[in-house]
Amino acid sequence: MVVTRPAIADDYARVVEWVPDAAALYLFAGPSLVWPPTVAQLEQLAVRPGLSAWMVDDDEHEAAWGHFDLTTQGRSARLGRVIIDPRYRGRGLGLSLTLAALERARVLELSEVRLAVVADNEPAVRAYRRAGFEEIVDPERPEFAAMAYQISDRP
Protein backbone atom coordinates (compact mmCIF):
# COMPACT_ATOMS: atom_id res chain seq x y z
CA MET A 1 0.00 0.00 0.00
CA VAL A 2 1.30 3.45 -0.93
CA VAL A 3 1.58 5.91 1.96
CA THR A 4 2.60 9.54 2.26
CA ARG A 5 4.26 11.28 5.15
CA PRO A 6 5.57 14.81 5.67
CA ALA A 7 9.12 15.29 4.41
CA ILE A 8 11.81 16.09 6.98
CA ALA A 9 15.32 17.51 6.61
CA ASP A 10 16.88 14.02 6.44
CA ASP A 11 14.68 13.26 3.42
CA TYR A 12 15.99 16.26 1.50
CA ALA A 13 19.52 14.83 1.58
CA ARG A 14 18.19 11.75 -0.23
CA VAL A 15 16.09 13.75 -2.68
CA VAL A 16 19.03 15.87 -3.86
CA GLU A 17 20.93 12.63 -4.56
CA TRP A 18 18.13 11.65 -6.98
CA VAL A 19 18.98 14.64 -9.21
CA PRO A 20 22.05 13.73 -11.32
CA ASP A 21 22.47 16.91 -13.38
CA ALA A 22 21.14 20.37 -14.18
CA ALA A 23 18.72 19.05 -16.83
CA ALA A 24 17.16 16.64 -14.33
CA LEU A 25 16.97 19.44 -11.78
CA TYR A 26 14.98 21.54 -14.23
CA LEU A 27 12.53 18.67 -14.81
CA PHE A 28 12.17 18.29 -11.02
CA ALA A 29 11.92 21.90 -9.93
CA GLY A 30 11.76 24.18 -12.94
CA PRO A 31 13.47 27.48 -12.18
CA SER A 32 12.85 27.30 -8.41
CA LEU A 33 16.19 25.59 -7.65
CA VAL A 34 19.70 26.14 -8.99
CA TRP A 35 22.38 23.58 -9.76
CA PRO A 36 23.65 21.90 -7.72
CA PRO A 37 20.59 21.31 -5.55
CA THR A 38 21.15 21.46 -1.80
CA VAL A 39 19.26 20.52 1.32
CA ALA A 40 19.22 24.21 2.23
CA GLN A 41 17.40 25.08 -1.02
CA LEU A 42 14.70 22.48 -0.34
CA GLU A 43 14.38 23.62 3.27
CA GLN A 44 13.89 27.22 2.09
CA LEU A 45 11.09 26.10 -0.23
CA ALA A 46 9.46 24.05 2.52
CA VAL A 47 8.77 27.12 4.64
CA ARG A 48 6.85 28.95 1.92
CA PRO A 49 3.30 29.77 3.01
CA GLY A 50 0.87 27.03 1.97
CA LEU A 51 3.57 24.57 0.88
CA SER A 52 3.73 21.05 2.27
CA ALA A 53 6.38 18.56 1.15
CA TRP A 54 5.65 14.84 1.15
CA MET A 55 7.56 11.59 0.81
CA VAL A 56 6.00 8.49 -0.74
CA ASP A 57 6.66 4.90 0.32
CA ASP A 58 5.03 1.48 0.15
CA ASP A 59 5.39 -2.04 1.51
CA GLU A 60 7.52 -3.25 -1.40
CA HIS A 61 10.48 -0.87 -1.17
CA GLU A 62 13.09 -0.46 1.54
CA ALA A 63 12.80 3.33 1.83
CA ALA A 64 10.78 6.26 0.56
CA TRP A 65 10.99 6.33 -3.23
CA GLY A 66 9.14 9.51 -4.15
CA HIS A 67 8.65 13.16 -3.26
CA PHE A 68 6.08 15.84 -4.11
CA ASP A 69 4.97 19.25 -2.89
CA LEU A 70 1.47 20.64 -2.60
CA THR A 71 1.09 24.39 -2.38
CA THR A 72 -2.40 25.33 -1.31
CA GLN A 73 -4.29 28.52 -1.91
CA GLY A 74 -7.87 28.40 -0.76
CA ARG A 75 -9.33 25.06 -1.86
CA SER A 76 -6.89 24.68 -4.74
CA ALA A 77 -3.35 23.28 -4.78
CA ARG A 78 -0.39 23.22 -7.10
CA LEU A 79 1.40 19.90 -7.39
CA GLY A 80 5.12 20.43 -7.82
CA ARG A 81 8.63 19.12 -7.35
CA VAL A 82 7.64 15.56 -8.18
CA ILE A 83 10.50 13.07 -8.31
CA ILE A 84 11.09 9.34 -8.01
CA ASP A 85 14.29 7.67 -6.83
CA PRO A 86 16.14 6.74 -10.07
CA ARG A 87 16.47 3.13 -8.89
CA TYR A 88 12.69 2.73 -9.16
CA ARG A 89 11.85 4.66 -12.34
CA GLY A 90 10.15 2.89 -15.23
CA ARG A 91 7.99 0.73 -12.93
CA GLY A 92 4.74 2.71 -13.02
CA LEU A 93 5.44 4.47 -9.74
CA GLY A 94 4.78 7.87 -11.33
CA LEU A 95 1.09 7.01 -11.45
CA SER A 96 1.19 5.66 -7.88
CA LEU A 97 2.86 8.85 -6.66
CA THR A 98 0.36 11.05 -8.51
CA LEU A 99 -2.59 9.13 -7.07
CA ALA A 100 -1.04 9.46 -3.58
CA ALA A 101 -0.74 13.23 -4.10
CA LEU A 102 -4.40 13.41 -5.15
CA GLU A 103 -5.42 11.41 -2.08
CA ARG A 104 -3.44 13.82 0.11
CA ALA A 105 -5.32 16.68 -1.58
CA ARG A 106 -8.64 14.95 -0.79
CA VAL A 107 -7.61 14.59 2.86
CA LEU A 108 -6.83 18.32 2.87
CA GLU A 109 -10.37 18.87 1.49
CA LEU A 110 -9.15 20.57 -1.66
CA SER A 111 -11.33 20.79 -4.74
CA GLU A 112 -8.69 21.15 -7.45
CA VAL A 113 -5.05 20.30 -8.12
CA ARG A 114 -3.11 22.03 -10.89
CA LEU A 115 0.39 21.50 -12.19
CA ALA A 116 2.80 22.59 -14.89
CA VAL A 117 5.16 19.99 -16.28
CA VAL A 118 7.90 20.44 -18.87
CA ALA A 119 5.99 19.57 -22.04
CA ASP A 120 8.59 17.14 -23.38
CA ASN A 121 8.77 15.19 -20.10
CA GLU A 122 6.66 12.46 -21.67
CA PRO A 123 6.75 9.92 -18.78
CA ALA A 124 5.42 12.55 -16.37
CA VAL A 125 2.77 13.83 -18.77
CA ARG A 126 1.58 10.22 -19.36
CA ALA A 127 1.37 9.55 -15.61
CA TYR A 128 -0.64 12.71 -15.00
CA ARG A 129 -3.04 11.88 -17.84
CA ARG A 130 -3.52 8.32 -16.56
CA ALA A 131 -4.31 9.75 -13.11
CA GLY A 132 -7.09 11.86 -14.65
CA PHE A 133 -5.44 15.26 -15.11
CA GLU A 134 -6.68 17.21 -18.10
CA GLU A 135 -4.59 19.68 -20.08
CA ILE A 136 -5.52 23.34 -19.91
CA VAL A 137 -4.35 26.13 -22.18
CA ASP A 138 -1.50 28.32 -20.95
CA PRO A 139 -0.35 30.33 -24.01
CA GLU A 140 2.20 32.30 -21.97
CA ARG A 141 4.28 29.20 -21.14
CA PRO A 142 4.32 26.88 -24.19
CA GLU A 143 7.31 24.93 -22.85
CA PHE A 144 5.06 23.60 -20.08
CA ALA A 145 1.95 21.44 -20.18
CA ALA A 146 -0.52 22.95 -17.74
CA MET A 147 -2.92 20.38 -16.28
CA ALA A 148 -5.76 20.30 -13.77
CA TYR A 149 -7.63 17.68 -11.78
CA GLN A 150 -11.07 18.48 -10.34
CA ILE A 151 -11.40 16.55 -7.08
CA SER A 152 -14.99 17.58 -6.45
CA ASP A 153 -16.05 15.79 -9.64
CA ARG A 154 -14.46 12.48 -8.65
CA PRO A 155 -15.47 9.71 -6.24
Summary of the structure (lengths in Angstrom):
residues: 155
radius of gyration: 14.5
end to end distance: 19.3
largest distance: 42.2
contacts: 450
relative contact order: 0.15
helix: 38%
strand: 29%
